């Protein structure tokens, strides 16, 4: 259901708007988690390390898709908030065509670059065949990845986070069934979980597309009544999307590149360490979801209210989101400290000091203490992105990532492998300072897109 975020209590609106996003992303994370669980339990630690080693490259494709789709979300949200329905529909059509083409290009490039990228990461020879098989199959479904991300962004722009949740639930359950079928029944190994993910994403993309088309056809607008012609692709709409989408894509790509640098450092400590790190990052990614989705909700909320010229509500929403990330971060940190070994036990067997389990626990207990800091960074960046203040958004994101990688490599000479997890909260702290100062300055209010 389409929802107007420019009216009502900001705390209540943001919570119930973000909640389906959190649940939906939990199902989305089931793709990778079930992949890792099935591979780790039924194939072995080497196979789990193979999936983990390919993850930074997979994340690069996801980063490009998510970044470009954010351009769709922000522009469509501002147009919807401003009541420019015809222009919004043209932007939706332009976005789907553009991202579909980009997905096809990435699909081709990914097939060619998979092996060089894995070599660049220093992937061990004994896990290279499985890593390469996983990666090439994953890139084969890149067009579905791009279309799904753009469709999900469009639903969120219209204030609807419930519909994508339903699609994700179907997709995740399909993925789980196919994982078990391909790996246990047909003995397809790592390739089996890759094919399961591709099929599940494709199914989700097709269903999302047809439901969205039907919904948009039912939305009336004054421009249509006056006989103004509708076009499926317009360069002004593409430029608006690119203005937000390209910086977002670059930011997400830099996140991915920083992960590749980090993966290179991780790989240097051996495959036992890689397995522990991979398992811990699966739990870590899951734990970050509430804060990430409050950030996404803040972007759509900010964009709609900017379009409606309700800047006062943006300030109220920012305070409400900061309160929510504070509460959720405390709860998640407590869960990790209480049940860390059990959570890691989903992927790894119990072990002594120097085992994959001990490395994973050290990572989780260090990073989880600072989830509050991460939440503050994400919410501030969500506001800046929704307002279209991409220069400040990029500065905050870049300072976080660059400082994280630099500190990890520097500290590794002094404290060893633990430098990898200590660098993460330091990066969050640096980035959150930049975003907080920009939000306080109020200059983001001058970046409204619908005035152009």
Secondary structure, DSSP 8 states (H G I E B T S, - for coil): ----TTSS-HHHHHHHHHHHHHHHHHHHHHHHHHHHHHHHHHT-HHHHHHHHHHHHHHHHHHHHHHHHHHHHHHHHHHHHHTT-HHHHHHHHHHHHHHHHHHHHHHHHHHHHHHHHHHHHTT--HHHHHHHHHHHHHHHHTHHHHHHHHHHHHHHHHTT--HHHHHHHHHHHHHHHHHHHIIIIIS--HHHHHHHHHHHHHHHHHHHHHHHHHHHHHH---HHHHTT----S--HHHHHHHHHHHHHHHHHHHHHHHHHHHHHHHHHTT-HHHHHHHHHHHHHHHHHHHHHHHHHHHHHHHHHHHHHTT-HHHHHHHHHHHHHHHHHHHHHHHHHHHHHHHHHHTTTS----TTSHHHHHHHHHHHHGGGHHHHHHHHHHHHHHHHHT-HHHHHHHHHHHHHHHHHHHHHHHHHHGGGHHHHHHHHHHHHHHHHHHHHHHHTGGGG--STT-
